[in-house]
Amino acid sequence: MKILKSNDYELIAILNKSVQDHHVQLYPQYFTPYNYEAVSKFFKNRVNDLNSTFLILEVDQKPVCMYIRSV
């Protein structure tokens, strides 16, 4: 298992799908269904924000989840 810092907005967008799906299931009145194009565009703009850190968890060299830290 490894934790890596990443600015790979496309990977981050893919890993965000399960989070978005969970939010939609819990609060459909506030969240929209996952849309890769919209999510990747959002993260493309966000990965260069100096107040945000994106971490990827890898297991057996495969990315399995991500974490966003914003200050």
PyMOL Python script that loads the backbone (N, CA, C, O; Angstrom):
from pymol import cmd

cmd.read_pdbstr("""\
ATOM      1  N   MET A   1       0.848  -1.173   0.000  1.00  0.00           N
ATOM      2  CA  MET A   1       0.000   0.000   0.000  1.00  0.00           C
ATOM      3  C   MET A   1       0.894   1.237   0.000  1.00  0.00           C
ATOM      4  O   MET A   1       1.887   1.305   0.725  1.00  0.00           O
ATOM      5  N   LYS A   2       0.521   2.213  -0.829  1.00  0.00           N
ATOM      6  CA  LYS A   2       1.249   3.478  -0.921  1.00  0.00           C
ATOM      7  C   LYS A   2       0.253   4.627  -0.945  1.00  0.00           C
ATOM      8  O   LYS A   2      -0.854   4.499  -1.468  1.00  0.00           O
ATOM      9  N   ILE A   3       0.660   5.738  -0.379  1.00  0.00           N
ATOM     10  CA  ILE A   3      -0.108   6.979  -0.471  1.00  0.00           C
ATOM     11  C   ILE A   3       0.758   7.966  -1.239  1.00  0.00           C
ATOM     12  O   ILE A   3       1.892   8.252  -0.854  1.00  0.00           O
ATOM     13  N   LEU A   4       0.198   8.486  -2.342  1.00  0.00           N
ATOM     14  CA  LEU A   4       0.949   9.372  -3.228  1.00  0.00           C
ATOM     15  C   LEU A   4       0.210  10.682  -3.426  1.00  0.00           C
ATOM     16  O   LEU A   4      -1.016  10.708  -3.537  1.00  0.00           O
ATOM     17  N   LYS A   5       0.960  11.756  -3.470  1.00  0.00           N
ATOM     18  CA  LYS A   5       0.383  13.045  -3.837  1.00  0.00           C
ATOM     19  C   LYS A   5       0.192  13.046  -5.353  1.00  0.00           C
ATOM     20  O   LYS A   5       1.039  12.541  -6.091  1.00  0.00           O
ATOM     21  N   SER A   6      -0.912  13.608  -5.809  1.00  0.00           N
ATOM     22  CA  SER A   6      -1.193  13.566  -7.241  1.00  0.00           C
ATOM     23  C   SER A   6      -1.888  14.826  -7.724  1.00  0.00           C
ATOM     24  O   SER A   6      -2.660  15.445  -6.991  1.00  0.00           O
ATOM     25  N   ASN A   7      -1.608  15.195  -8.957  1.00  0.00           N
ATOM     26  CA  ASN A   7      -2.336  16.246  -9.663  1.00  0.00           C
ATOM     27  C   ASN A   7      -3.003  15.683 -10.911  1.00  0.00           C
ATOM     28  O   ASN A   7      -3.393  16.436 -11.803  1.00  0.00           O
ATOM     29  N   ASP A   8      -3.134  14.369 -10.974  1.00  0.00           N
ATOM     30  CA  ASP A   8      -3.745  13.696 -12.117  1.00  0.00           C
ATOM     31  C   ASP A   8      -5.263  13.838 -12.017  1.00  0.00           C
ATOM     32  O   ASP A   8      -5.947  12.971 -11.473  1.00  0.00           O
ATOM     33  N   TYR A   9      -5.770  14.935 -12.546  1.00  0.00           N
ATOM     34  CA  TYR A   9      -7.188  15.260 -12.387  1.00  0.00           C
ATOM     35  C   TYR A   9      -8.102  14.215 -13.028  1.00  0.00           C
ATOM     36  O   TYR A   9      -9.227  14.021 -12.569  1.00  0.00           O
ATOM     37  N   GLU A  10      -7.638  13.547 -14.073  1.00  0.00           N
ATOM     38  CA  GLU A  10      -8.464  12.516 -14.709  1.00  0.00           C
ATOM     39  C   GLU A  10      -8.640  11.307 -13.790  1.00  0.00           C
ATOM     40  O   GLU A  10      -9.744  10.780 -13.651  1.00  0.00           O
ATOM     41  N   LEU A  11      -7.554  10.876 -13.170  1.00  0.00           N
ATOM     42  CA  LEU A  11      -7.626   9.772 -12.214  1.00  0.00           C
ATOM     43  C   LEU A  11      -8.464  10.174 -11.002  1.00  0.00           C
ATOM     44  O   LEU A  11      -9.291   9.395 -10.527  1.00  0.00           O
ATOM     45  N   ILE A  12      -8.252  11.373 -10.512  1.00  0.00           N
ATOM     46  CA  ILE A  12      -9.013  11.866  -9.362  1.00  0.00           C
ATOM     47  C   ILE A  12     -10.505  11.880  -9.689  1.00  0.00           C
ATOM     48  O   ILE A  12     -11.329  11.508  -8.854  1.00  0.00           O
ATOM     49  N   ALA A  13     -10.845  12.301 -10.882  1.00  0.00           N
ATOM     50  CA  ALA A  13     -12.254  12.328 -11.299  1.00  0.00           C
ATOM     51  C   ALA A  13     -12.841  10.916 -11.341  1.00  0.00           C
ATOM     52  O   ALA A  13     -13.981  10.709 -10.924  1.00  0.00           O
ATOM     53  N   ILE A  14     -12.087   9.961 -11.831  1.00  0.00           N
ATOM     54  CA  ILE A  14     -12.560   8.573 -11.877  1.00  0.00           C
ATOM     55  C   ILE A  14     -12.764   8.036 -10.458  1.00  0.00           C
ATOM     56  O   ILE A  14     -13.783   7.409 -10.168  1.00  0.00           O
ATOM     57  N   LEU A  15     -11.797   8.282  -9.582  1.00  0.00           N
ATOM     58  CA  LEU A  15     -11.894   7.790  -8.214  1.00  0.00           C
ATOM     59  C   LEU A  15     -13.000   8.493  -7.425  1.00  0.00           C
ATOM     60  O   LEU A  15     -13.474   7.968  -6.418  1.00  0.00           O
ATOM     61  N   ASN A  16     -13.402   9.653  -7.870  1.00  0.00           N
ATOM     62  CA  ASN A  16     -14.462  10.404  -7.195  1.00  0.00           C
ATOM     63  C   ASN A  16     -15.850   9.825  -7.451  1.00  0.00           C
ATOM     64  O   ASN A  16     -16.797  10.172  -6.745  1.00  0.00           O
ATOM     65  N   LYS A  17     -15.988   8.955  -8.442  1.00  0.00           N
ATOM     66  CA  LYS A  17     -17.311   8.438  -8.812  1.00  0.00           C
ATOM     67  C   LYS A  17     -18.044   7.792  -7.641  1.00  0.00           C
ATOM     68  O   LYS A  17     -19.228   8.063  -7.436  1.00  0.00           O
ATOM     69  N   SER A  18     -17.380   6.962  -6.885  1.00  0.00           N
ATOM     70  CA  SER A  18     -18.063   6.283  -5.776  1.00  0.00           C
ATOM     71  C   SER A  18     -18.529   7.282  -4.715  1.00  0.00           C
ATOM     72  O   SER A  18     -19.584   7.102  -4.106  1.00  0.00           O
ATOM     73  N   VAL A  19     -17.751   8.316  -4.502  1.00  0.00           N
ATOM     74  CA  VAL A  19     -18.140   9.355  -3.542  1.00  0.00           C
ATOM     75  C   VAL A  19     -19.372  10.098  -4.047  1.00  0.00           C
ATOM     76  O   VAL A  19     -20.330  10.311  -3.304  1.00  0.00           O
ATOM     77  N   GLN A  20     -19.336  10.486  -5.307  1.00  0.00           N
ATOM     78  CA  GLN A  20     -20.473  11.205  -5.903  1.00  0.00           C
ATOM     79  C   GLN A  20     -21.725  10.333  -5.892  1.00  0.00           C
ATOM     80  O   GLN A  20     -22.810  10.814  -5.563  1.00  0.00           O
ATOM     81  N   ASP A  21     -21.587   9.071  -6.245  1.00  0.00           N
ATOM     82  CA  ASP A  21     -22.731   8.160  -6.233  1.00  0.00           C
ATOM     83  C   ASP A  21     -23.326   8.040  -4.833  1.00  0.00           C
ATOM     84  O   ASP A  21     -24.546   8.009  -4.673  1.00  0.00           O
ATOM     85  N   HIS A  22     -22.471   7.973  -3.828  1.00  0.00           N
ATOM     86  CA  HIS A  22     -22.936   7.884  -2.444  1.00  0.00           C
ATOM     87  C   HIS A  22     -23.692   9.152  -2.036  1.00  0.00           C
ATOM     88  O   HIS A  22     -24.748   9.076  -1.408  1.00  0.00           O
ATOM     89  N   HIS A  23     -23.153  10.301  -2.393  1.00  0.00           N
ATOM     90  CA  HIS A  23     -23.827  11.569  -2.082  1.00  0.00           C
ATOM     91  C   HIS A  23     -25.195  11.651  -2.763  1.00  0.00           C
ATOM     92  O   HIS A  23     -26.171  12.086  -2.151  1.00  0.00           O
ATOM     93  N   VAL A  24     -25.263  11.238  -4.008  1.00  0.00           N
ATOM     94  CA  VAL A  24     -26.534  11.265  -4.739  1.00  0.00           C
ATOM     95  C   VAL A  24     -27.558  10.351  -4.068  1.00  0.00           C
ATOM     96  O   VAL A  24     -28.734  10.695  -3.948  1.00  0.00           O
ATOM     97  N   GLN A  25     -27.097   9.204  -3.640  1.00  0.00           N
ATOM     98  CA  GLN A  25     -28.003   8.260  -2.982  1.00  0.00           C
ATOM     99  C   GLN A  25     -28.538   8.835  -1.677  1.00  0.00           C
ATOM    100  O   GLN A  25     -29.723   8.690  -1.377  1.00  0.00           O
ATOM    101  N   LEU A  26     -27.680   9.483  -0.900  1.00  0.00           N
ATOM    102  CA  LEU A  26     -28.096  10.027   0.387  1.00  0.00           C
ATOM    103  C   LEU A  26     -28.885  11.330   0.277  1.00  0.00           C
ATOM    104  O   LEU A  26     -29.857  11.540   1.002  1.00  0.00           O
ATOM    105  N   TYR A  27     -28.460  12.200  -0.634  1.00  0.00           N
ATOM    106  CA  TYR A  27     -29.039  13.547  -0.738  1.00  0.00           C
ATOM    107  C   TYR A  27     -29.325  13.920  -2.189  1.00  0.00           C
ATOM    108  O   TYR A  27     -28.694  14.833  -2.722  1.00  0.00           O
ATOM    109  N   PRO A  28     -30.253  13.239  -2.831  1.00  0.00           N
ATOM    110  CA  PRO A  28     -30.521  13.507  -4.249  1.00  0.00           C
ATOM    111  C   PRO A  28     -31.019  14.926  -4.511  1.00  0.00           C
ATOM    112  O   PRO A  28     -30.920  15.425  -5.632  1.00  0.00           O
ATOM    113  N   GLN A  29     -31.544  15.561  -3.497  1.00  0.00           N
ATOM    114  CA  GLN A  29     -32.018  16.931  -3.667  1.00  0.00           C
ATOM    115  C   GLN A  29     -30.855  17.937  -3.767  1.00  0.00           C
ATOM    116  O   GLN A  29     -31.051  19.066  -4.216  1.00  0.00           O
ATOM    117  N   TYR A  30     -29.665  17.532  -3.354  1.00  0.00           N
ATOM    118  CA  TYR A  30     -28.508  18.433  -3.377  1.00  0.00           C
ATOM    119  C   TYR A  30     -27.439  18.045  -4.393  1.00  0.00           C
ATOM    120  O   TYR A  30     -26.667  18.898  -4.830  1.00  0.00           O
ATOM    121  N   PHE A  31     -27.382  16.774  -4.773  1.00  0.00           N
ATOM    122  CA  PHE A  31     -26.315  16.292  -5.648  1.00  0.00           C
ATOM    123  C   PHE A  31     -26.873  15.753  -6.955  1.00  0.00           C
ATOM    124  O   PHE A  31     -27.979  15.215  -7.005  1.00  0.00           O
ATOM    125  N   THR A  32     -26.089  15.908  -8.003  1.00  0.00           N
ATOM    126  CA  THR A  32     -26.479  15.386  -9.317  1.00  0.00           C
ATOM    127  C   THR A  32     -25.707  14.091  -9.592  1.00  0.00           C
ATOM    128  O   THR A  32     -24.631  13.882  -9.031  1.00  0.00           O
ATOM    129  N   PRO A  33     -26.241  13.240 -10.435  1.00  0.00           N
ATOM    130  CA  PRO A  33     -25.528  12.003 -10.777  1.00  0.00           C
ATOM    131  C   PRO A  33     -24.136  12.296 -11.359  1.00  0.00           C
ATOM    132  O   PRO A  33     -23.901  13.335 -11.976  1.00  0.00           O
ATOM    133  N   TYR A  34     -23.246  11.361 -11.142  1.00  0.00           N
ATOM    134  CA  TYR A  34     -21.863  11.488 -11.610  1.00  0.00           C
ATOM    135  C   TYR A  34     -21.805  11.718 -13.111  1.00  0.00           C
ATOM    136  O   TYR A  34     -22.478  11.044 -13.890  1.00  0.00           O
ATOM    137  N   ASN A  35     -20.988  12.680 -13.492  1.00  0.00           N
ATOM    138  CA  ASN A  35     -20.751  12.999 -14.899  1.00  0.00           C
ATOM    139  C   ASN A  35     -19.251  13.202 -15.045  1.00  0.00           C
ATOM    140  O   ASN A  35     -18.712  14.210 -14.589  1.00  0.00           O
ATOM    141  N   TYR A  36     -18.570  12.242 -15.684  1.00  0.00           N
ATOM    142  CA  TYR A  36     -17.108  12.298 -15.775  1.00  0.00           C
ATOM    143  C   TYR A  36     -16.612  13.619 -16.352  1.00  0.00           C
ATOM    144  O   TYR A  36     -15.677  14.208 -15.810  1.00  0.00           O
ATOM    145  N   GLU A  37     -17.205  14.090 -17.422  1.00  0.00           N
ATOM    146  CA  GLU A  37     -16.742  15.327 -18.074  1.00  0.00           C
ATOM    147  C   GLU A  37     -16.788  16.510 -17.113  1.00  0.00           C
ATOM    148  O   GLU A  37     -15.827  17.274 -17.015  1.00  0.00           O
ATOM    149  N   ALA A  38     -17.896  16.659 -16.411  1.00  0.00           N
ATOM    150  CA  ALA A  38     -18.044  17.774 -15.477  1.00  0.00           C
ATOM    151  C   ALA A  38     -17.087  17.649 -14.294  1.00  0.00           C
ATOM    152  O   ALA A  38     -16.482  18.631 -13.863  1.00  0.00           O
ATOM    153  N   VAL A  39     -16.961  16.433 -13.779  1.00  0.00           N
ATOM    154  CA  VAL A  39     -16.099  16.221 -12.618  1.00  0.00           C
ATOM    155  C   VAL A  39     -14.632  16.411 -12.991  1.00  0.00           C
ATOM    156  O   VAL A  39     -13.883  17.028 -12.234  1.00  0.00           O
ATOM    157  N   SER A  40     -14.216  15.899 -14.126  1.00  0.00           N
ATOM    158  CA  SER A  40     -12.810  16.072 -14.525  1.00  0.00           C
ATOM    159  C   SER A  40     -12.494  17.537 -14.799  1.00  0.00           C
ATOM    160  O   SER A  40     -11.396  17.998 -14.488  1.00  0.00           O
ATOM    161  N   LYS A  41     -13.421  18.260 -15.365  1.00  0.00           N
ATOM    162  CA  LYS A  41     -13.214  19.700 -15.587  1.00  0.00           C
ATOM    163  C   LYS A  41     -13.056  20.424 -14.251  1.00  0.00           C
ATOM    164  O   LYS A  41     -12.186  21.282 -14.100  1.00  0.00           O
ATOM    165  N   PHE A  42     -13.906  20.072 -13.284  1.00  0.00           N
ATOM    166  CA  PHE A  42     -13.804  20.668 -11.947  1.00  0.00           C
ATOM    167  C   PHE A  42     -12.427  20.404 -11.342  1.00  0.00           C
ATOM    168  O   PHE A  42     -11.772  21.332 -10.867  1.00  0.00           O
ATOM    169  N   PHE A  43     -11.979  19.138 -11.356  1.00  0.00           N
ATOM    170  CA  PHE A  43     -10.699  18.800 -10.746  1.00  0.00           C
ATOM    171  C   PHE A  43      -9.519  19.339 -11.543  1.00  0.00           C
ATOM    172  O   PHE A  43      -8.470  19.622 -10.963  1.00  0.00           O
ATOM    173  N   LYS A  44      -9.662  19.487 -12.848  1.00  0.00           N
ATOM    174  CA  LYS A  44      -8.582  20.074 -13.652  1.00  0.00           C
ATOM    175  C   LYS A  44      -8.260  21.481 -13.155  1.00  0.00           C
ATOM    176  O   LYS A  44      -7.097  21.879 -13.096  1.00  0.00           O
ATOM    177  N   ASN A  45      -9.298  22.221 -12.801  1.00  0.00           N
ATOM    178  CA  ASN A  45      -9.097  23.576 -12.275  1.00  0.00           C
ATOM    179  C   ASN A  45      -8.629  23.566 -10.829  1.00  0.00           C
ATOM    180  O   ASN A  45      -7.972  24.505 -10.379  1.00  0.00           O
ATOM    181  N   ARG A  46      -8.958  22.529 -10.113  1.00  0.00           N
ATOM    182  CA  ARG A  46      -8.702  22.486  -8.674  1.00  0.00           C
ATOM    183  C   ARG A  46      -7.333  21.939  -8.303  1.00  0.00           C
ATOM    184  O   ARG A  46      -6.803  22.312  -7.257  1.00  0.00           O
ATOM    185  N   VAL A  47      -6.742  21.078  -9.110  1.00  0.00           N
ATOM    186  CA  VAL A  47      -5.483  20.429  -8.724  1.00  0.00           C
ATOM    187  C   VAL A  47      -4.324  21.405  -8.577  1.00  0.00           C
ATOM    188  O   VAL A  47      -3.339  21.090  -7.909  1.00  0.00           O
ATOM    189  N   ASN A  48      -4.417  22.558  -9.175  1.00  0.00           N
ATOM    190  CA  ASN A  48      -3.341  23.548  -9.059  1.00  0.00           C
ATOM    191  C   ASN A  48      -3.582  24.563  -7.954  1.00  0.00           C
ATOM    192  O   ASN A  48      -2.795  25.494  -7.783  1.00  0.00           O
ATOM    193  N   ASP A  49      -4.658  24.391  -7.206  1.00  0.00           N
ATOM    194  CA  ASP A  49      -4.954  25.254  -6.068  1.00  0.00           C
ATOM    195  C   ASP A  49      -3.948  24.954  -4.959  1.00  0.00           C
ATOM    196  O   ASP A  49      -3.860  23.819  -4.491  1.00  0.00           O
ATOM    197  N   LEU A  50      -3.200  25.953  -4.542  1.00  0.00           N
ATOM    198  CA  LEU A  50      -2.170  25.749  -3.526  1.00  0.00           C
ATOM    199  C   LEU A  50      -2.750  25.400  -2.160  1.00  0.00           C
ATOM    200  O   LEU A  50      -2.023  24.930  -1.284  1.00  0.00           O
ATOM    201  N   ASN A  51      -4.029  25.619  -1.968  1.00  0.00           N
ATOM    202  CA  ASN A  51      -4.675  25.305  -0.692  1.00  0.00           C
ATOM    203  C   ASN A  51      -5.263  23.897  -0.659  1.00  0.00           C
ATOM    204  O   ASN A  51      -5.892  23.514   0.328  1.00  0.00           O
ATOM    205  N   SER A  52      -5.067  23.132  -1.713  1.00  0.00           N
ATOM    206  CA  SER A  52      -5.610  21.777  -1.784  1.00  0.00           C
ATOM    207  C   SER A  52      -4.496  20.770  -2.036  1.00  0.00           C
ATOM    208  O   SER A  52      -3.541  21.039  -2.765  1.00  0.00           O
ATOM    209  N   THR A  53      -4.640  19.610  -1.419  1.00  0.00           N
ATOM    210  CA  THR A  53      -3.719  18.502  -1.621  1.00  0.00           C
ATOM    211  C   THR A  53      -4.543  17.274  -1.990  1.00  0.00           C
ATOM    212  O   THR A  53      -5.542  16.973  -1.336  1.00  0.00           O
ATOM    213  N   PHE A  54      -4.134  16.578  -3.019  1.00  0.00           N
ATOM    214  CA  PHE A  54      -4.828  15.385  -3.490  1.00  0.00           C
ATOM    215  C   PHE A  54      -3.922  14.182  -3.257  1.00  0.00           C
ATOM    216  O   PHE A  54      -2.785  14.140  -3.726  1.00  0.00           O
ATOM    217  N   LEU A  55      -4.444  13.216  -2.530  1.00  0.00           N
ATOM    218  CA  LEU A  55      -3.697  12.000  -2.231  1.00  0.00           C
ATOM    219  C   LEU A  55      -4.417  10.800  -2.834  1.00  0.00           C
ATOM    220  O   LEU A  55      -5.644  10.709  -2.809  1.00  0.00           O
ATOM    221  N   ILE A  56      -3.631   9.898  -3.367  1.00  0.00           N
ATOM    222  CA  ILE A  56      -4.142   8.664  -3.973  1.00  0.00           C
ATOM    223  C   ILE A  56      -3.620   7.491  -3.159  1.00  0.00           C
ATOM    224  O   ILE A  56      -2.429   7.418  -2.859  1.00  0.00           O
ATOM    225  N   LEU A  57      -4.507   6.577  -2.802  1.00  0.00           N
ATOM    226  CA  LEU A  57      -4.110   5.346  -2.139  1.00  0.00           C
ATOM    227  C   LEU A  57      -3.973   4.266  -3.200  1.00  0.00           C
ATOM    228  O   LEU A  57      -4.906   4.003  -3.959  1.00  0.00           O
ATOM    229  N   GLU A  58      -2.801   3.642  -3.246  1.00  0.00           N
ATOM    230  CA  GLU A  58      -2.562   2.540  -4.177  1.00  0.00           C
ATOM    231  C   GLU A  58      -2.393   1.241  -3.398  1.00  0.00           C
ATOM    232  O   GLU A  58      -1.701   1.198  -2.382  1.00  0.00           O
ATOM    233  N   VAL A  59      -3.029   0.195  -3.884  1.00  0.00           N
ATOM    234  CA  VAL A  59      -2.863  -1.146  -3.339  1.00  0.00           C
ATOM    235  C   VAL A  59      -2.450  -2.033  -4.504  1.00  0.00           C
ATOM    236  O   VAL A  59      -3.127  -2.078  -5.531  1.00  0.00           O
ATOM    237  N   ASP A  60      -1.350  -2.729  -4.340  1.00  0.00           N
ATOM    238  CA  ASP A  60      -0.793  -3.557  -5.419  1.00  0.00           C
ATOM    239  C   ASP A  60      -0.634  -2.752  -6.702  1.00  0.00           C
ATOM    240  O   ASP A  60      -0.945  -3.238  -7.789  1.00  0.00           O
ATOM    241  N   GLN A  61      -0.157  -1.543  -6.577  1.00  0.00           N
ATOM    242  CA  GLN A  61       0.112  -0.614  -7.682  1.00  0.00           C
ATOM    243  C   GLN A  61      -1.136  -0.202  -8.455  1.00  0.00           C
ATOM    244  O   GLN A  61      -1.040   0.241  -9.600  1.00  0.00           O
ATOM    245  N   LYS A  62      -2.312  -0.349  -7.831  1.00  0.00           N
ATOM    246  CA  LYS A  62      -3.558   0.082  -8.462  1.00  0.00           C
ATOM    247  C   LYS A  62      -4.212   1.142  -7.587  1.00  0.00           C
ATOM    248  O   LYS A  62      -4.370   0.942  -6.383  1.00  0.00           O
ATOM    249  N   PRO A  63      -4.595   2.277  -8.187  1.00  0.00           N
ATOM    250  CA  PRO A  63      -5.268   3.306  -7.388  1.00  0.00           C
ATOM    251  C   PRO A  63      -6.645   2.821  -6.944  1.00  0.00           C
ATOM    252  O   PRO A  63      -7.427   2.323  -7.754  1.00  0.00           O
ATOM    253  N   VAL A  64      -6.935   2.969  -5.657  1.00  0.00           N
ATOM    254  CA  VAL A  64      -8.216   2.485  -5.143  1.00  0.00           C
ATOM    255  C   VAL A  64      -9.089   3.589  -4.561  1.00  0.00           C
ATOM    256  O   VAL A  64     -10.314   3.461  -4.546  1.00  0.00           O
ATOM    257  N   CYS A  65      -8.486   4.659  -4.088  1.00  0.00           N
ATOM    258  CA  CYS A  65      -9.286   5.771  -3.582  1.00  0.00           C
ATOM    259  C   CYS A  65      -8.441   7.027  -3.512  1.00  0.00           C
ATOM    260  O   CYS A  65      -7.220   6.992  -3.663  1.00  0.00           O
ATOM    261  N   MET A  66      -9.122   8.138  -3.278  1.00  0.00           N
ATOM    262  CA  MET A  66      -8.421   9.413  -3.191  1.00  0.00           C
ATOM    263  C   MET A  66      -8.938  10.196  -2.010  1.00  0.00           C
ATOM    264  O   MET A  66     -10.029   9.944  -1.497  1.00  0.00           O
ATOM    265  N   TYR A  67      -8.128  11.156  -1.588  1.00  0.00           N
ATOM    266  CA  TYR A  67      -8.463  12.026  -0.463  1.00  0.00           C
ATOM    267  C   TYR A  67      -8.098  13.442  -0.852  1.00  0.00           C
ATOM    268  O   TYR A  67      -7.049  13.679  -1.452  1.00  0.00           O
ATOM    269  N   ILE A  68      -8.958  14.378  -0.514  1.00  0.00           N
ATOM    270  CA  ILE A  68      -8.701  15.791  -0.799  1.00  0.00           C
ATOM    271  C   ILE A  68      -8.586  16.524   0.516  1.00  0.00           C
ATOM    272  O   ILE A  68      -9.456  16.407   1.379  1.00  0.00           O
ATOM    273  N   ARG A  69      -7.530  17.269   0.670  1.00  0.00           N
ATOM    274  CA  ARG A  69      -7.358  18.095   1.859  1.00  0.00           C
ATOM    275  C   ARG A  69      -7.307  19.547   1.392  1.00  0.00           C
ATOM    276  O   ARG A  69      -6.460  19.926   0.583  1.00  0.00           O
ATOM    277  N   SER A  70      -8.222  20.343   1.914  1.00  0.00           N
ATOM    278  CA  SER A  70      -8.241  21.768   1.597  1.00  0.00           C
ATOM    279  C   SER A  70      -8.125  22.562   2.880  1.00  0.00           C
ATOM    280  O   SER A  70      -8.706  22.210   3.906  1.00  0.00           O
ATOM    281  N   VAL A  71      -7.372  23.631   2.803  1.00  0.00           N
ATOM    282  CA  VAL A  71      -7.223  24.513   3.964  1.00  0.00           C
ATOM    283  C   VAL A  71      -7.832  25.861   3.688  1.00  0.00           C
ATOM    284  O   VAL A  71      -7.804  26.739   4.550  1.00  0.00           O
TER     285      VAL A  71
END
""", "prot")
cmd.dss("prot")
cmd.show_as("cartoon", "prot")
cmd.util.cbc("prot")
cmd.orient("prot")
